[in-house]
Amino acid sequence: MHFRLNPTVLLATILILGLMITFTQSTFINLALVGLALAYLALNRVAFKKVVLILLFVLPLAFGTWWSFILYGTGDTWHSAWLFATRIYAYVALGLTLTLTWPVKLLLFSLTQSAHLSPTFAYGLLAPFNLLHKLRQQIKLIFYAGQVRGVPYHFWQARLYLKIIVVALAWSNDLAEAMTSHGFSEGFARTNVTKISLPRWQWLCPLVIAGLLLSVALILRPW
């Protein structure tokens, strides 16, 4: 079984649910969202190992939050500790449903097609994402060049970042020329080579999920 929401709808769902759990004081709802997110990832056959590693990486942050409320909290410290610790996992799990199922490129294309995001803004965001791999290679070259000259660079040194900024400025010029040569014109309508479908019924998903969880929070008031 494979079920994947449109990235624009999924982003709207994440924003609505994230805003909702900010104001609800329920550990149960936080855990329910984590469960729903993990089920969605399983339906999309996301690598189980990758999800577990990310959740383990977040564990120190969640534990630190939990422990600080136990030691220094006021009122119902146990409830506050579990509430904020599970809320961290809820935010992370919701974010994973988007980042592990859709690439940034398709997310931006979907936002331009379905949410009327400016193509100029979308391509402006897409450019640095596409240059990340090249930037990592350039940083390695800067380190190697420094070692050859007997001038080692360290991540806390300002001169390293100055060299990276100079390289980025040179690339920005080349990137602007490349976009112009490929026919990109700011403010003009663009055709979409990659069309991302958005069934209308999917817009009900964030409203239905948020409505159900909000009803549970207001009526049952779980712990």
Sequence and secondary structure as in RCSB ss.txt:
>XXXX:A:sequence
MHFRLNPTVLLATILILGLMITFTQSTFINLALVGLALAYLALNRVAFKKVVLILLFVLPLAFGTWWSFILYGTG
DTWHSAWLFATRIYAYVALGLTLTLTWPVKLLLFSLTQSAHLSPTFAYGLLAPFNLLHKLRQQIKLIFYAGQVRG
VPYHFWQARLYLKIIVVALAWSNDLAEAMTSHGFSEGFARTNVTKISLPRWQWLCPLVIAGLLLSVALILRPW
>XXXX:A:secstr
      HHHHHHHHHHHHHHHHH   HHHHHHHHHHHHHHHHHTT  HHHHHHHHHHHHHHHHHHHHHHHHH  S
SHHHHHHHHHHHHHHHHHHHHHHHTTS HHHHHHHHHHHS   HHHHHHHHHHHHHHHHHHHHHHHHHHHHHHTT
    TT HHHHHHHHHHHHHHHHHHHHHHHHTT  TTS    SS     GGGGHHHHHHHHHHHHIIIII   
